[in-house]
Amino acid sequence: INHLKLKYGNNIEEILRYKEEKEEYLEKLNNMTDEMESVKNQISELEGTLNNLYTKLSEQRKKAAKELEVLVKQALVDLNFIAVEFEIQITRKESIGENGFDNVEFMISTNPGESVKPLVKVASGGELSRIMLAIKSILATEDDIDTLIFDEIDTGISGQTAMKVAEKMAKISRNHQVICISHLSQIAAMADSHYLIKKTADENSTTTSIKKLTRQQSIEELVRINGGSGITEAGLIHATEMKDMADRTKSNLF
């Protein structure tokens, strides 16, 4: 008994308790095959449930994709993509992930007669900016997004296309705050609040300042953006007309 005490406990009760614990453990080992089979069955049931849920998710995703295709294509037309095709391609992945078994890719063609290709491979810088604006303008109506920031979304565009982009951002701004960094007068003229960001440098440092412009200062800045060598009467008249036209456009949005 003393030998057992040294190995399994300080008294008879502890020795018997140790014996019971080991008997329970041995019984579990003997039943391990049954437990493993039970766990396998549970895993199989859960996989079946998960597959059913992901199948429903895939069906809903495909339905939503068709609706989104129509909305994005119209938004692209609004942004001066005349002959554009936009598709959302959904294919099944080999393995299931946290977002289901769908692989989603945006496909686009911006030229007549061309087949759609992956957006990331075919869009130019200016096109990609407008495409992102189109997509954001659609998704912003569904998301609780307070502020949208467009950093030089006017890259590679000008003229009528720039005006279309300005109008699209003005529409978005009716329900969301829009902050846009731009070098185009058409877009700057459409702003409700126009800020001038200016960088100055000397031998020792570089500083950046931001200033909210009055309407008159905004008009003068439009003259500068338009490339005038100085503030002229003709430049001011043209910039004022741009500002007035932008105000009329915004008042007619809704």
trRosetta pair geometry for C-beta under 8 A, 3 or more apart (Angstrom, degrees):
i j d omega theta_ij theta_ji phi_ij phi_ji
1 4 5.6 -53 -151 36 36 111
1 5 6.4 41 149 -24 67 102
1 12 7.5 -30 -155 -83 118 89
2 5 5.4 -48 -148 31 35 116
2 6 6.6 39 153 -22 64 100
3 6 5.9 -52 -156 30 32 112
3 7 6.7 11 154 -4 64 111
4 7 6.0 -71 -149 46 32 100
4 8 5.4 -33 178 34 75 114
4 9 7.6 -10 140 44 82 79
4 15 5.4 43 146 -124 117 140
5 8 7.2 -76 -110 56 17 71
5 9 6.2 -71 -136 85 55 54
5 10 6.0 49 -165 -141 99 23
5 11 7.0 35 -120 -70 109 22
5 15 6.9 -72 -87 -60 55 120
8 14 7.0 163 130 122 74 90
8 15 4.8 78 105 -121 118 76
8 18 4.6 -161 -175 72 103 164
8 19 7.7 43 178 -47 146 75
9 12 8.0 156 96 -74 125 2
9 13 7.5 -126 147 80 147 54
9 14 2.7 -179 -166 111 139 113
9 15 4.5 -143 44 -56 122 59
9 17 7.2 107 -84 49 156 97
9 18 5.6 -157 -36 -19 118 128
10 14 5.6 62 37 24 65 153
11 14 5.3 96 54 11 68 100
11 15 7.2 -128 103 -5 36 92
12 15 5.6 -57 -149 37 34 113
12 16 6.3 31 156 -17 69 106
13 16 5.9 -57 -149 38 29 108
13 17 6.3 30 153 -20 65 108
14 17 5.5 -52 -144 37 33 113
14 18 6.3 39 154 -22 64 103
15 18 5.7 -52 -151 33 30 114
15 19 6.5 34 148 -22 63 104
16 19 5.4 -50 -151 32 35 116
16 20 6.5 36 151 -20 66 102
17 20 5.7 -50 -149 34 34 111
17 21 6.5 36 152 -20 65 104
18 21 5.8 -54 -150 34 31 112
18 22 6.5 26 155 -14 65 107
19 22 6.0 -62 -151 39 29 107
19 23 6.3 30 152 -21 65 107
20 23 5.6 -54 -147 35 32 113
20 24 6.4 33 154 -19 65 103
21 24 5.8 -54 -151 35 31 110
21 25 6.3 30 151 -18 64 107
22 25 5.4 -50 -145 37 35 114
22 26 6.2 39 153 -22 66 104
23 26 5.6 -52 -147 35 31 112
23 27 6.4 33 151 -21 63 104
24 27 5.6 -53 -150 34 32 112
24 28 6.6 35 150 -21 64 102
25 28 5.6 -51 -153 32 34 113
25 29 6.6 35 150 -19 64 102
26 29 5.6 -51 -152 34 35 113
26 30 6.5 36 150 -20 65 104
27 30 5.5 -53 -150 35 34 113
27 31 6.3 18 154 -7 67 110
28 31 5.8 -66 -145 47 31 100
28 32 6.6 63 148 -63 64 81
28 35 7.7 10 -167 -21 77 149
29 32 5.5 -16 -156 -26 36 118
31 34 5.0 -49 -173 41 76 115
31 35 5.9 77 129 -24 87 101
32 35 5.5 -58 -146 39 35 111
32 36 6.1 37 156 -22 69 105
33 36 5.8 -53 -147 35 29 111
33 37 6.5 29 154 -18 62 106
34 37 5.7 -56 -152 36 31 112
34 38 6.4 34 150 -21 65 105
35 38 5.5 -53 -150 35 34 114
35 39 6.4 34 152 -19 67 103
36 39 5.7 -52 -147 36 33 111
36 40 6.3 36 152 -21 64 105
37 40 5.6 -51 -148 35 32 114
37 41 6.5 35 152 -20 63 103
38 41 5.7 -54 -152 34 32 112
38 42 6.5 32 150 -19 64 104
39 42 5.6 -53 -150 35 34 112
39 43 6.4 36 152 -20 66 103
40 43 5.7 -52 -148 36 32 112
40 44 6.3 34 152 -21 64 106
41 44 5.6 -53 -148 35 32 114
41 45 6.4 33 153 -19 64 104
42 45 5.7 -54 -149 35 32 111
42 46 6.3 29 154 -16 66 107
43 46 5.7 -57 -147 39 31 110
43 47 6.2 34 154 -22 66 106
44 47 5.7 -52 -147 34 30 113
44 48 6.5 32 153 -19 62 104
45 48 5.7 -55 -153 34 31 112
45 49 6.5 31 151 -17 65 105
46 49 5.6 -52 -147 37 34 112
46 50 6.1 35 154 -19 67 107
47 50 5.6 -54 -143 39 30 112
47 51 6.2 34 155 -22 64 106
48 51 5.7 -53 -146 35 29 112
48 52 6.5 30 154 -19 62 104
49 52 5.8 -56 -153 35 31 111
49 53 6.4 27 152 -16 65 107
50 53 5.7 -55 -147 38 32 110
50 54 6.1 26 157 -14 67 109
50 96 7.0 94 138 162 122 160
51 54 5.9 -57 -142 42 29 107
51 55 6.2 36 154 -26 63 105
51 96 7.6 -101 -92 -82 71 150
52 55 5.6 -52 -148 31 30 114
52 56 6.7 28 153 -15 62 103
53 56 5.8 -55 -154 36 33 109
53 57 6.3 35 148 -20 66 106
54 57 5.2 -47 -143 37 38 117
54 58 6.2 44 153 -24 65 101
54 96 6.3 -87 -83 -137 173 118
54 100 4.4 153 -148 -134 100 85
54 101 5.6 77 157 1 137 93
55 58 5.7 -50 -149 32 30 113
55 59 6.6 32 151 -19 62 103
56 59 5.6 -52 -150 34 34 113
56 60 6.4 30 153 -15 66 106
57 60 5.8 -58 -149 40 31 108
57 61 6.0 34 152 -23 66 109
57 100 5.0 -140 98 -89 135 139
57 102 7.7 -133 115 -6 98 123
58 61 5.5 -53 -143 36 30 114
58 62 6.4 31 157 -19 64 104
58 90 7.3 151 -160 159 87 135
58 92 7.8 10 -131 -95 147 91
58 100 6.0 168 -63 175 85 141
58 101 6.9 -29 -71 59 129 84
58 102 5.3 159 -115 -57 92 118
59 62 5.9 -54 -149 35 29 109
59 63 6.5 28 152 -17 62 106
60 63 5.7 -55 -149 37 33 112
60 64 6.2 30 154 -16 67 107
61 64 5.8 -56 -146 40 30 109
61 65 6.2 38 152 -28 64 106
61 90 6.4 142 119 -121 112 153
61 100 7.5 -159 -21 61 150 165
61 102 5.8 -127 92 1 159 174
61 104 7.3 -108 170 -80 128 126
62 65 5.4 -48 -145 29 32 117
62 66 6.9 36 155 -21 61 99
62 90 5.6 -126 -93 49 84 155
63 66 6.1 -52 -158 28 32 110
63 67 6.9 25 149 -11 63 105
64 67 5.7 -58 -153 40 38 110
64 68 6.0 36 151 -20 71 109
65 68 5.6 -56 -143 40 31 111
65 69 6.3 43 154 -31 64 100
65 88 4.0 -134 -164 85 109 136
65 90 6.0 -142 -34 -32 169 125
65 104 7.5 -152 -97 -135 130 113
66 69 5.7 -44 -151 23 30 117
66 70 7.2 29 153 -16 59 100
66 88 7.8 -121 -59 47 35 113
67 70 6.1 -56 -161 31 35 109
67 71 6.6 26 149 -13 67 110
68 71 5.6 -59 -147 41 37 110
68 72 5.9 31 160 -17 73 109
68 88 6.3 40 81 -25 115 147
68 138 6.8 114 -145 145 82 149
69 72 6.2 -60 -142 40 23 104
69 73 6.1 24 160 -20 62 111
69 86 5.8 177 -153 105 74 89
69 87 6.0 13 -126 -120 127 41
69 88 5.6 -127 -69 2 98 96
70 73 6.0 -58 -147 36 25 111
70 74 6.5 22 157 -15 62 107
71 74 6.0 -59 -152 37 29 108
71 75 6.3 28 152 -18 65 108
71 138 4.8 111 133 -124 124 132
72 75 5.5 -55 -147 38 34 113
72 76 6.3 38 152 -22 66 104
72 86 5.2 -116 104 124 111 156
72 134 5.6 91 -156 138 73 113
72 135 5.9 12 -121 -90 115 68
72 138 5.8 -71 -77 -18 71 155
73 76 5.6 -53 -149 34 32 113
73 77 6.6 35 151 -20 64 101
73 84 6.4 180 -145 102 78 104
73 85 7.4 -10 -118 -142 119 30
73 86 4.6 -163 -78 36 84 115
74 77 5.5 -49 -150 33 36 113
74 78 6.5 41 149 -21 64 102
75 78 5.4 -49 -152 33 35 117
75 79 6.6 24 151 -11 64 107
75 133 8.0 -159 157 111 116 73
75 134 3.7 139 118 -154 116 92
75 135 7.6 165 89 -52 149 31
75 137 5.5 166 -144 72 138 126
75 138 5.9 -109 -34 -47 153 103
75 168 7.3 89 -165 -134 89 129
76 79 5.6 -63 -150 43 34 105
76 81 4.1 -30 159 43 95 138
76 84 4.8 -100 126 95 135 162
76 86 6.2 146 -3 -36 151 137
76 130 7.2 94 -132 136 72 105
76 131 6.8 10 -104 -109 108 67
76 134 4.9 9 -68 -111 66 164
77 80 7.9 78 -179 -50 32 9
77 81 5.9 -83 -84 69 36 80
77 82 7.3 73 -133 -115 74 27
77 84 6.6 -149 -68 38 68 118
78 134 7.6 146 56 -112 100 99
78 164 6.3 165 148 -171 60 109
78 167 7.8 -122 168 94 103 114
78 168 6.1 120 123 -85 118 110
79 130 4.6 157 151 -170 142 115
79 133 6.5 130 -100 85 150 120
79 134 5.8 -106 -2 -68 141 105
79 161 7.1 47 169 -157 67 80
79 164 5.1 144 -136 131 40 121
79 165 6.0 56 -140 -80 96 68
79 168 5.9 -8 -82 -39 94 151
80 130 7.7 -82 53 -149 87 155
80 160 6.3 136 -104 116 142 94
80 161 4.3 -121 60 -109 159 79
80 164 4.6 171 -27 22 103 162
81 84 3.8 28 144 -41 121 138
81 110 6.0 -89 -146 -134 109 92
81 127 7.9 83 -93 -139 113 92
81 130 7.1 159 -44 123 107 137
83 110 7.4 100 85 176 72 40
83 111 6.8 31 91 -163 115 20
83 112 4.3 -28 151 -66 159 85
84 108 6.9 -23 -168 -164 95 96
84 109 6.9 162 -155 85 48 59
84 110 5.5 -7 -108 -115 85 58
85 108 6.8 157 85 -155 61 47
85 109 4.3 14 48 48 104 102
85 116 5.4 -109 106 -72 113 104
86 106 7.4 -22 -164 -170 91 92
86 107 7.2 147 -160 85 43 60
86 108 5.2 -3 -107 -106 70 84
86 116 7.5 130 -118 -122 20 129
87 106 7.8 149 84 -162 47 47
87 107 4.4 -17 67 66 93 110
87 108 7.6 -172 26 -73 66 42
87 116 5.2 58 23 161 116 176
88 104 6.5 -11 -178 -163 99 95
88 105 7.5 156 -160 78 54 40
88 106 6.1 -29 -106 -104 69 59
88 107 7.2 -177 -88 20 18 84
89 104 7.4 148 81 -155 53 45
89 105 4.9 -20 63 65 101 92
89 106 7.8 177 20 -93 81 9
89 107 5.2 61 -18 -21 112 124
90 102 5.2 -23 -164 -160 102 114
90 103 7.1 149 -156 72 50 49
90 104 5.5 -11 -102 -101 78 72
91 102 7.3 129 70 -156 32 61
91 103 4.9 -24 68 60 84 103
91 105 7.8 1 12 11 101 108
92 101 5.3 15 -154 135 83 105
92 102 6.6 -51 -103 -101 50 48
92 103 7.1 99 -177 10 3 90
93 96 7.5 148 82 -83 109 30
93 97 7.0 7 76 -6 156 105
93 101 5.1 -142 48 -170 87 65
93 102 7.0 24 -6 90 95 3
93 103 4.9 115 -60 -42 92 103
95 101 7.4 -152 111 -122 26 91
96 100 6.9 -66 -150 -175 82 28
96 101 4.8 -52 -102 -73 70 95
97 100 6.9 -6 62 56 73 28
97 101 7.3 138 19 -90 70 45
99 102 7.4 -83 124 54 93 87
105 118 5.8 -52 173 -119 123 95
105 119 7.7 -175 172 14 76 92
106 118 7.3 87 79 -156 58 58
106 119 4.2 -1 99 -11 104 135
106 120 8.0 106 62 -25 96 78
107 116 3.9 72 149 150 109 120
107 117 6.4 169 -153 80 85 10
107 118 6.1 -51 -103 -89 69 35
107 119 6.6 -133 -99 -37 17 78
108 116 5.8 113 34 -146 3 91
108 117 7.1 -45 63 58 54 59
108 119 5.0 64 7 -94 114 82
108 122 6.6 -158 76 72 91 124
108 123 6.6 34 72 -64 139 104
108 131 6.9 -52 -83 -119 168 141
109 114 4.5 180 -154 92 116 94
109 115 6.3 -154 -78 126 138 16
109 116 4.6 -100 -28 -88 98 56
109 117 6.8 93 -80 9 76 75
109 122 7.8 -28 -103 125 46 160
110 114 7.7 -8 50 60 45 135
110 122 7.6 175 10 133 103 115
110 123 7.4 100 -22 -108 135 72
110 127 6.0 -67 -69 -138 165 140
111 114 4.5 57 74 2 95 129
114 117 7.7 -52 154 -10 109 106
117 121 5.9 -88 143 77 111 114
117 122 4.6 104 82 -38 119 138
118 121 4.5 66 77 11 99 110
118 122 6.9 142 76 -4 53 96
119 122 6.8 -84 -139 44 24 89
119 123 5.6 8 -174 -17 69 122
119 128 7.7 116 168 -114 95 86
119 131 6.7 178 -154 154 123 159
120 123 7.5 -38 -106 27 14 102
123 127 4.4 -142 -161 100 86 113
123 128 4.2 118 128 -69 126 82
123 131 5.9 -68 -129 2 152 147
124 127 4.6 87 49 14 76 107
124 128 6.7 -142 89 -11 33 90
124 156 6.4 -171 126 -177 113 167
125 128 5.9 -57 -145 34 24 110
125 129 6.6 27 155 -22 61 104
125 155 5.0 -71 141 125 110 126
125 156 5.0 139 87 -24 94 139
126 129 5.7 -52 -154 29 33 114
126 130 6.8 24 154 -11 65 104
126 155 5.4 -140 -88 107 65 69
126 156 2.3 -116 -56 91 116 122
126 157 5.0 147 -159 -44 120 79
127 130 6.0 -61 -153 40 34 105
127 131 6.1 33 152 -21 69 108
127 156 7.4 -54 -15 101 56 142
128 131 5.5 -52 -142 37 32 113
128 132 6.2 33 158 -19 65 105
129 132 6.0 -57 -151 36 27 108
129 133 6.5 28 150 -19 62 106
129 150 8.0 88 -166 -166 97 106
129 152 7.7 -84 -119 118 141 63
129 153 4.4 154 -175 -162 111 62
129 154 7.0 -139 141 -40 153 11
129 155 5.3 148 -38 45 151 93
129 156 7.0 155 18 42 128 105
129 157 7.4 -124 76 -12 130 119
130 133 5.4 -52 -149 35 36 115
130 134 6.4 40 152 -22 67 102
130 153 7.5 119 -71 170 45 96
130 157 7.0 100 -54 -61 117 144
130 161 7.5 -63 -86 -179 144 110
130 165 6.4 -98 -108 -94 92 109
131 134 5.6 -51 -151 33 33 113
131 135 6.4 28 153 -14 66 105
132 135 5.8 -54 -145 40 33 109
132 136 6.0 31 156 -17 67 109
132 153 7.2 -128 76 -131 111 109
133 136 5.8 -57 -141 41 28 109
133 137 6.1 33 157 -26 64 107
133 150 6.8 33 -95 -116 99 136
133 153 5.7 98 -63 -177 118 140
133 165 6.4 28 120 -141 175 90
133 168 6.0 86 151 114 121 140
133 169 7.1 -63 -153 -67 123 86
134 137 5.8 -55 -149 30 26 112
134 138 6.9 20 154 -14 60 104
134 168 7.5 -56 -86 -162 58 153
135 138 6.0 -60 -157 36 33 107
135 139 6.1 17 156 -8 70 113
136 139 5.9 -61 -135 46 33 102
136 140 5.7 44 163 -35 68 107
136 148 6.1 120 166 -146 131 136
136 172 7.5 19 119 -118 96 150
137 140 6.1 -43 -139 23 23 116
137 141 7.8 28 156 -22 50 98
137 168 5.8 -72 -82 178 152 105
137 171 7.1 44 -149 88 122 112
137 172 5.3 -106 -118 -76 84 114
138 141 6.5 -60 -174 21 34 108
138 142 7.7 8 144 0 64 107
139 142 5.8 -67 -160 43 48 104
139 143 5.6 24 153 -8 83 116
140 143 6.0 -63 -127 48 32 97
140 145 5.5 -83 -133 53 79 127
140 148 6.2 -38 -102 -62 136 137
140 172 5.9 48 74 -146 161 106
140 175 7.3 140 136 90 109 114
140 176 5.5 -80 -179 -18 129 154
141 175 7.3 57 -105 85 68 158
145 148 6.2 61 137 -64 129 84
145 176 6.0 14 100 -128 89 137
146 176 6.6 158 177 -145 23 83
146 177 6.1 12 151 24 72 106
147 176 6.7 164 -100 174 22 93
147 177 4.4 -27 -105 76 77 107
147 178 7.6 168 -157 -83 61 24
147 179 6.4 18 -175 -3 107 107
148 172 6.4 -44 40 151 150 136
148 176 5.4 58 -6 130 104 135
148 177 7.2 170 23 88 64 55
148 178 5.2 -16 67 -111 97 71
148 179 7.3 -177 90 29 48 68
149 178 8.0 159 -87 -162 30 50
149 179 4.8 -15 -111 70 75 104
149 180 7.7 171 -160 -79 46 41
150 153 3.9 -35 176 -23 116 130
150 169 6.8 -89 12 -109 153 129
150 178 7.0 3 4 -171 108 96
150 179 7.3 175 27 91 64 53
150 180 4.4 -4 65 -113 105 84
150 181 7.2 -156 100 28 61 65
151 181 5.1 13 -136 39 55 121
152 155 5.3 58 145 -49 98 98
152 181 5.4 -36 -45 96 66 98
152 182 6.7 148 -110 -99 47 43
152 183 7.1 15 -123 -1 93 97
153 165 6.7 -178 117 -173 107 132
153 169 7.9 142 70 -70 145 130
153 180 6.5 -69 22 -143 112 104
153 182 7.5 -41 44 -89 74 93
154 157 5.5 -108 -166 55 65 103
154 162 6.0 42 -143 -124 113 96
154 165 6.2 155 -99 101 80 157
154 182 5.1 66 3 -137 134 95
154 183 6.7 -153 78 46 128 69
154 184 4.5 -132 175 -3 161 129
154 187 5.6 -119 -65 -18 139 150
157 161 4.5 -117 -163 109 112 121
157 162 5.2 154 126 -69 103 75
157 165 6.4 100 103 -18 159 143
157 184 7.5 -27 88 -73 87 156
158 161 6.7 53 58 54 32 101
158 162 5.4 -13 -150 -28 22 124
158 184 7.0 -164 -114 -122 60 123
159 162 6.0 123 53 16 28 101
159 163 7.3 -56 140 -4 41 99
160 163 5.5 -52 -152 33 38 114
160 164 6.5 41 150 -22 67 101
161 164 5.5 -50 -151 32 36 114
161 165 6.5 37 150 -19 66 103
162 165 5.6 -52 -150 35 34 113
162 166 6.4 37 151 -21 65 104
162 184 4.9 -137 -153 173 137 152
162 186 4.2 115 125 55 110 142
162 187 6.2 -97 -179 -36 95 92
163 166 5.6 -52 -149 35 33 114
163 167 6.4 34 153 -19 65 104
163 186 4.9 -98 -78 -167 63 139
164 167 5.8 -54 -150 35 31 111
164 168 6.4 33 152 -21 64 105
165 168 5.7 -53 -149 34 32 112
165 169 6.5 27 155 -14 65 105
165 186 7.8 91 60 107 93 119
165 187 6.5 -32 100 -86 105 110
166 169 6.0 -58 -150 39 30 107
166 170 6.3 34 151 -22 64 107
166 184 7.9 -128 -60 104 113 120
166 186 5.0 -134 -27 139 145 89
166 187 4.5 -153 -90 -102 100 57
166 189 7.3 14 -156 63 154 84
166 190 4.1 158 -179 -16 111 152
166 246 7.3 -71 151 -123 135 106
167 170 5.5 -53 -148 34 33 115
167 171 6.6 36 152 -21 64 101
167 190 7.3 -134 -69 -121 41 149
167 249 6.1 -98 -106 170 96 132
167 253 7.8 174 -165 -99 83 106
168 171 5.7 -51 -154 31 33 112
168 172 6.7 32 150 -17 64 103
169 172 5.5 -50 -149 36 38 113
169 173 6.3 42 151 -26 66 105
169 178 5.3 154 -176 167 95 160
169 180 6.0 11 -161 -53 157 147
169 187 7.1 45 37 -144 146 97
169 190 6.9 110 76 110 107 141
170 173 5.6 -53 -149 31 32 115
170 174 7.6 50 150 -36 58 87
170 190 5.2 -102 -64 177 117 122
170 246 7.9 -171 -83 -168 147 87
170 249 6.8 80 81 119 169 107
170 250 5.3 -118 -172 -101 134 88
170 253 6.2 -145 124 -77 107 147
171 174 6.1 -37 -169 2 39 113
171 253 5.6 -171 -96 -158 74 128
172 175 7.0 -83 -175 49 43 85
172 176 5.6 -39 162 50 84 108
172 178 5.5 93 98 -69 109 132
173 176 6.5 -87 -114 72 33 61
173 177 7.0 31 -138 -136 78 24
173 178 4.3 -83 -83 10 95 118
173 192 7.0 -177 154 -10 147 121
174 253 6.4 -158 -58 115 135 139
174 254 6.4 115 -134 -32 156 134
180 187 6.3 -107 126 166 143 123
180 191 7.5 -142 52 -90 108 104
181 197 7.6 -22 -129 19 101 145
182 187 4.2 -113 -170 93 166 135
182 188 5.7 -157 88 -56 120 80
183 225 6.7 179 -178 -146 56 105
184 187 4.6 71 78 14 102 104
184 188 6.7 180 90 -8 50 90
184 225 7.1 107 -172 166 13 129
185 188 5.5 -58 -138 44 35 110
185 189 5.8 42 161 -28 69 106
185 222 4.8 90 -145 -153 109 84
185 225 4.4 156 -71 99 89 125
185 226 5.1 11 -44 -65 153 83
185 239 7.3 -100 -164 -119 131 86
185 242 6.3 -18 147 176 110 165
186 189 6.1 -53 -148 30 23 112
186 190 7.0 22 153 -21 56 107
186 242 7.2 -116 -103 -158 50 119
187 190 5.9 -57 -157 29 35 112
187 191 7.6 53 147 -42 61 90
188 191 5.9 -33 -166 -5 42 118
188 194 6.1 68 -176 -131 86 115
188 218 7.4 -174 153 -166 100 94
188 221 7.0 -115 159 113 146 111
188 222 6.2 -176 96 -94 122 84
188 225 6.2 149 25 -19 152 171
189 218 7.8 125 -113 155 52 111
189 222 5.8 57 -76 -108 94 136
189 239 7.6 -158 -97 -162 115 69
189 242 4.4 -96 -115 142 158 104
189 243 5.2 -131 -154 -86 97 55
189 245 7.6 23 143 66 138 88
189 246 4.3 -177 134 -37 95 148
190 246 4.5 -145 -93 -151 54 122
190 249 7.2 -52 -118 76 99 131
190 250 7.0 143 -158 -58 80 112
191 194 4.5 123 85 -78 136 75
191 218 7.6 -143 68 -144 112 135
192 250 7.8 138 -76 -144 89 163
193 212 6.3 -38 -176 -142 103 108
194 212 7.4 115 78 -159 50 60
194 213 4.6 -41 94 51 100 115
194 217 7.9 -174 91 97 119 89
194 218 4.2 98 57 -114 154 117
194 221 6.9 174 151 60 133 144
195 210 5.5 10 173 -175 121 98
195 211 6.6 156 -158 77 72 35
195 212 5.4 -41 -99 -95 80 55
195 213 6.8 178 -105 -2 24 86
196 210 7.1 164 82 -152 47 50
196 211 5.1 -16 57 60 95 91
196 213 5.7 79 -19 -51 103 113
196 217 7.7 -95 -21 149 132 115
196 221 5.9 -140 -86 -110 118 146
197 208 6.6 2 -175 -176 92 102
197 209 7.4 171 -151 87 49 44
197 210 5.1 -15 -100 -101 73 83
198 208 7.1 163 85 -154 41 57
198 209 5.2 -15 62 61 91 91
198 210 7.7 168 19 -84 69 36
198 211 7.3 0 6 9 113 107
199 206 6.4 5 -175 -179 101 102
199 207 7.3 169 -151 89 56 41
199 208 4.9 -23 -99 -100 77 79
199 209 7.9 172 -84 19 31 66
200 206 7.2 174 90 -153 42 58
200 207 5.5 -10 61 61 88 88
200 208 8.0 169 20 -86 64 33
200 209 7.3 12 5 2 106 108
201 205 7.2 -148 -141 107 63 41
201 206 4.2 -14 -102 -105 95 84
201 207 7.6 172 -82 20 48 59
202 205 6.3 17 51 50 87 65
213 217 3.8 -141 -161 99 95 113
213 218 4.4 134 115 -63 129 74
213 221 6.1 -72 -111 -9 165 139
214 217 4.6 92 47 11 75 104
214 218 6.8 -131 94 -9 37 87
215 218 5.5 -54 -149 33 30 115
215 219 6.6 33 152 -21 63 102
215 243 7.1 112 -166 -179 92 152
216 219 5.6 -49 -151 32 34 113
216 220 6.6 33 151 -16 65 104
217 220 5.6 -53 -149 38 35 112
217 221 6.3 37 151 -21 66 104
218 221 5.6 -54 -148 36 32 112
218 222 6.5 39 150 -24 64 100
218 243 6.8 109 111 -104 114 133
219 222 5.6 -49 -153 29 33 115
219 223 7.0 39 147 -21 61 98
219 236 6.3 57 147 -147 117 74
219 239 4.5 124 -167 123 75 119
219 240 5.5 21 -138 -76 134 67
219 243 5.8 -63 -91 -26 90 146
220 223 5.6 -46 -158 27 38 116
220 224 6.8 37 146 -17 64 101
220 231 5.8 -18 -141 -110 96 126
220 236 7.3 -9 -90 -105 64 91
220 239 7.4 134 -69 108 19 165
221 224 5.4 -50 -152 35 40 113
221 225 6.3 41 149 -21 69 103
222 225 5.6 -50 -144 37 34 112
222 226 6.2 37 154 -22 65 106
222 239 3.8 142 90 -142 121 113
222 242 6.0 -171 179 71 151 140
222 243 6.9 -142 -19 -51 161 99
223 226 5.8 -58 -151 35 28 112
223 228 4.9 -37 169 28 85 140
223 231 5.6 85 106 -115 157 68
223 232 7.5 174 -160 34 134 66
223 235 4.0 77 -137 153 112 119
223 236 6.2 -23 -71 -74 136 53
223 238 7.6 114 -100 68 79 98
223 239 4.9 -73 -56 -42 77 145
224 227 8.0 73 170 -49 32 15
224 228 6.5 -83 -94 51 31 90
224 231 7.9 -30 -57 -73 82 81
226 235 6.8 177 70 -147 134 100
226 238 7.2 108 -131 106 176 129
226 239 6.9 -134 -10 -78 138 97
228 231 7.1 95 112 -86 138 30
228 232 6.3 -141 -166 13 135 101
228 235 4.4 18 -86 -108 160 148
230 235 7.9 176 94 15 49 154
231 235 6.3 -135 -151 77 42 131
231 236 6.5 50 -175 -57 86 103
232 235 4.4 95 55 7 82 104
232 236 6.9 -149 91 -6 43 86
233 236 5.8 -56 -148 37 30 110
233 237 6.4 32 153 -21 64 105
234 237 5.7 -52 -149 33 31 112
234 238 6.4 29 155 -16 64 107
235 238 5.8 -57 -149 38 31 109
235 239 6.2 26 156 -15 67 109
236 239 5.8 -56 -142 41 30 109
236 240 6.1 34 157 -22 65 107
237 240 5.8 -55 -148 35 27 112
237 241 6.5 29 152 -20 62 105
238 241 5.7 -54 -152 34 31 113
238 242 6.6 35 149 -21 64 103
239 242 5.5 -49 -151 32 36 115
239 243 6.5 35 151 -18 66 103
240 243 5.7 -53 -149 37 34 111
240 244 6.2 32 153 -18 67 107
241 244 5.7 -54 -143 39 31 110
241 245 6.1 31 157 -20 65 108
242 245 5.9 -57 -146 37 27 110
242 246 6.3 29 153 -21 63 106
243 246 5.7 -53 -149 34 30 113
243 247 6.5 32 152 -20 63 104
244 247 5.7 -53 -151 33 33 113
244 248 6.5 32 151 -17 65 104
245 248 5.7 -52 -149 36 34 111
245 249 6.3 39 151 -23 65 104
246 249 5.6 -51 -148 34 32 114
246 250 6.4 30 155 -17 65 105
247 250 5.9 -56 -148 37 30 109
247 251 6.4 28 155 -19 64 108
248 251 5.8 -57 -147 37 31 110
248 252 6.4 18 158 -10 65 112
249 252 6.1 -72 -152 42 27 103
249 253 7.0 51 149 -54 63 88
250 253 5.7 -25 -156 -15 38 117
